[in-house]
Amino acid sequence: MGAALALAAAAPSAAQGVPQTPPAPATSAKPVDITGKWDVTVVTAQGVVASQLTLKKEADKLVGNISSEIGEAPVEAELKDKDVGIYFTMPINNTPVNIAFYGTVDADSMKGTVDLGQMGQLEWSAKRAAAPAAAPAAPGGAPSAPAAPGAIDVTGAWVLQVNTDAGSGSPTVTFKQDGEKLTGQYSGQFGQSPFAGTLKGADVRFEFDMSAEGTSIHIVYAGTVDKDTMKGSVTFGDLGGGTFTGAKKKM
């Protein structure tokens, strides 16, 4: 009996003999990356202002550039988890204004508030700009040549629909395109005027001066083109602004 008890005590238990499965290692969340190009929209009392934002990393800093019909400026940014801050100075009515975009990042979108200091706050949102589509492979497996620059062609007559707090209008514009350079003729409620502008990728911008009741007005259209349509914002100097859409006239 004593020997049996000794053997029983020396034998390992069933639980001790079964190897234990270690817990699966915790997966860390993928860090948020806001570098790249973004299409930014700011909602103002005069309408929607479209901007293009580019961010990149330099050492341990986030820097970049923002451009719109108001102007262009270098930016600095910071990102803590999903909270983003973007800072720059832009002249508004010939006065430098310190502007701060605060918001949160959700995958390929951002949104939040714009702090204009004593000028108040606005709402903003942004979507990551779509990457250029890859060229399809040519028959036989050989890669096809990349699309030529300036694949979008706005040459021709367009009918615009402009909406402002003061009313709406339907001017026409006729574009002539030479690479990224645009020239043409505007015809609308302010009269007729030649204009100049640019088409960079899908981003279109053209501007001109008109006279209304003896006052010179600098008018700027800025937006994006999608095949035979375009949309964006328009400013009328110090008189405010609005939004516009456009459609190319059929031949």
C-alpha positions, 0 to 999 in steps of 0.5 A: 500500500505504501509503495502504491501511494508513493508511485501515485504521488510521483506521477504527474497529474493529467492537467500537468501533462497537457501543454497549455496553448499560449495566448495569441499576441495582441494586434496593434492598430495600424497607425493613421497616415495623412500624408498625400493629397486631399480635396478640402471643402470649407463651408462659408456664408458666401458658399463652398470654398474648395482647396487642395491640401498636400501633406508630407513627412520631413524628419519628425514633422508633417508639412505641406501646402494648401491652395485655393482661389484665396491663395496658396500657403505652406502648412504645418500639421500635427497628428495625435491618434486620430486628432489632426491640426493643420496650421497656416497663414493666409491673407484675407482682404489684404490682412494676414490671418492665422488659420487652424484646421482642427478635426478627426481622421476616419480612414480616407476622410477628415472633418472638423472646424476652422478657427479664424481667430476673431473672424469666427469658426467654419466647418470643413471636411476633406477626402483623400484625392483619388490616385490616377488610374493605372494604365491597362496592360497592352495585348501580349502582356506588354505594359501600355504607355502612360496617358499623356499629360492633360488628358482632360480637355475642356476646349469648347463652350460651357454653360455654367449655373452660378448660385449666390445668396443674391441670386443665380445666373447662367453665364457661358464660357469658351475655353481654349486649352494649351497643355495646362494653360487656359484662355477664353471668353466669358459672357454673363450678367456682368458683360463679356471679358477674356480670361486666363487660367489653368487646368492641372489634372482635374483642378480648373481655375480661371479669373478675370476682371469685370466692371459693374456700376463703375467698380472693378470686380476680380472674379475667380472660378475654381473647381474640378472637372469630371469629363463634360461637367465641372463644379466648384466655387466662385468669388466676386472680389469683396462682394462675396461668392457662391458655387457653380456647376457647368456642362460642356455644350454638345457639338 
